[in-house]
Every structure is written in C-alpha cells, then in structure tokens.
C-alpha cells in the first residue's frame, strides 16, 4: 500500500452533502489529517467523479503532507448523467462547495481547485465572484484547449482571478501545450506558478523511460502543492 493510501486511511474521512443552486444536493468527502492547517476544495474532472482512483490517490497523498481535502460531486455526476452541467451550475457548485468546506472545517485555511475541468470551473467561479476565504487556486492539469485543437481562449478569464494560482502540468498533456501555457502564466505575473512533471500526460501517467513511477509523480504533485501553500500563507494577509 502506498504512502498516500496509508495516510488517507489514517485521516478522518467524513461523508457530507450540500445544496447547489439549480443543482439539488450533491455528495462530498472530507479527508482531514490530524495536523492539517489547510483545506483544498477539490473538484473532479469531466469524465470521472470524486471517487475515481486518481482522486482517491491524490487525496491520500495530500493527506500525507498535511493537506486536508473536500472532494465533491458536480450535479450531473451525482445524478449519473454523462454530459456535464451548464457552466452556471458548475460554477455554482464550486461556490457551494467552498461554503460547505468553510462550515465543515472552520479552523482551516481554504484553497480551491481541481482536476482538469474541475480546476477550470473553479477558476471561472473565482473570476466571476470572490470565493470567500479562499487564499489560492490549484490546477491538476489545467485543460487549456481540447485535444489537437491548440489555443488559449479557455485561459482568458484567468486575468480576472485576483489570487495566486498553481498550475501542475505534464509535459505530454494533450490538453495543455506548454508552448502556449508558459506565455499564459508569464502574462499572469506573480499570481501564477507553473510546475512541470516530466513525461506526464493529462492523467499524470509518466513514461517508464523517465525512470519514475506514477506514484512518485503523484507524490511530487502533493509535495509541490504543500510547499506552494506554505509560500502563499507566508506572503498573504489572512482574510477578514
């Protein structure tokens, strides 16, 4: 059993439900290691929900470095529909999840983000309105463009996000050409940090020739997330 799964078993995991405007009620999982100081509100990608093996392993690795997570379902996934909800419902779910996280763990500093679409919907929500209490955003594979359709339009809203952002990307990610993503991050200035995982694809699978394993790549994601969170905690004032 990997270190992430051991940590997840040792951390307290609580099942929650919360309401979403125009979306009914959805499920969530709060994974809270004993010494956690921060909580990441973590959204899933378009094709798999909060209990997908990647999401479970990621939550476990984050727990192992002291970062609590609130994983949650978007309404379409809760209802077992294949097509994602309209953007307004997706962003309303992000807002509701942040509120639920603050209520469930009032003593923890908040971060928000997600895998692929979940990360992008989190940033869109942050661009539209303040995410109360959230100190920074994390993207585990930001989907800059569809496969084989390079472009940067999906990043336009990031200019309106006023908080620090961490982009965790693989060099083989078919949804984020680094030749396009690097200039996007440079344009965002000090708000953006880009961390690249060599040979990783959009799911953070790494090539055998890299000499590394998928669990090692996942561990790197968690460690970078924790160190980045430490950095923004030191430089930002606490929200009122």
Rosetta blueprint (number, residue, H / E / L):
1 X L
2 X L
3 X H
4 X H
5 X H
6 X H
7 X H
8 X H
9 X H
10 X H
11 X L
12 X E
13 X E
14 X E
15 X E
16 X E
17 X E
18 X E
19 X E
20 X E
21 X L
22 X L
23 X L
24 X E
25 X E
26 X E
27 X E
28 X E
29 X E
30 X E
31 X E
32 X E
33 X L
34 X L
35 X L
36 X L
37 X L
38 X E
39 X E
40 X E
41 X E
42 X E
43 X E
44 X L
45 X L
46 X L
47 X L
48 X L
49 X L
50 X L
51 X L
52 X L
53 X H
54 X H
55 X H
56 X H
57 X H
58 X H
59 X H
60 X H
61 X H
62 X H
63 X H
64 X H
65 X L
66 X L
67 X E
68 X E
69 X E
70 X E
71 X E
72 X E
73 X L
74 X L
75 X H
76 X H
77 X H
78 X H
79 X L
80 X L
81 X L
82 X L
83 X L
84 X L
85 X L
86 X L
87 X H
88 X H
89 X H
90 X H
91 X H
92 X H
93 X H
94 X H
95 X H
96 X H
97 X H
98 X H
99 X H
100 X H
101 X H
102 X H
103 X H
104 X H
105 X L
106 X L
107 X L
108 X L
109 X E
110 X E
111 X E
112 X E
113 X E
114 X E
115 X E
116 X L
117 X H
118 X H
119 X H
120 X H
121 X H
122 X H
123 X H
124 X H
125 X H
126 X H
127 X H
128 X H
129 X L
130 X L
131 X L
132 X L
133 X L
134 X E
135 X E
136 X E
137 X E
138 X E
139 X E
140 X E
141 X L
142 X L
143 X L
144 X L
145 X L
146 X L
147 X L
148 X L
149 X L
150 X L
151 X L
152 X L
153 X H
154 X H
155 X H
156 X H
157 X H
158 X H
159 X H
160 X H
161 X L
162 X L
163 X L
164 X E
165 X E
166 X E
167 X E
168 X E
169 X E
170 X E
171 X L
172 X L
173 X L
174 X L
175 X L
176 X L
177 X L
178 X H
179 X H
180 X H
181 X H
182 X H
183 X H
184 X H
185 X H
186 X H
187 X H
188 X H
189 X H
190 X H
191 X H
192 X E
193 X E
194 X E
195 X E
196 X E
197 X E
198 X L
199 X L
200 X L
201 X L
202 X L
203 X L
204 X L
205 X L
206 X L
207 X L
208 X H
209 X H
210 X H
211 X L
212 X L
213 X L
214 X H
215 X H
216 X H
217 X H
218 X H
219 X H
220 X H
221 X H
222 X H
223 X H
224 X H
225 X H
226 X H
227 X H
228 X H
229 X H
230 X H
231 X H
232 X H
233 X H
234 X H
235 X H
236 X L
237 X L
238 X L
239 X L
240 X L
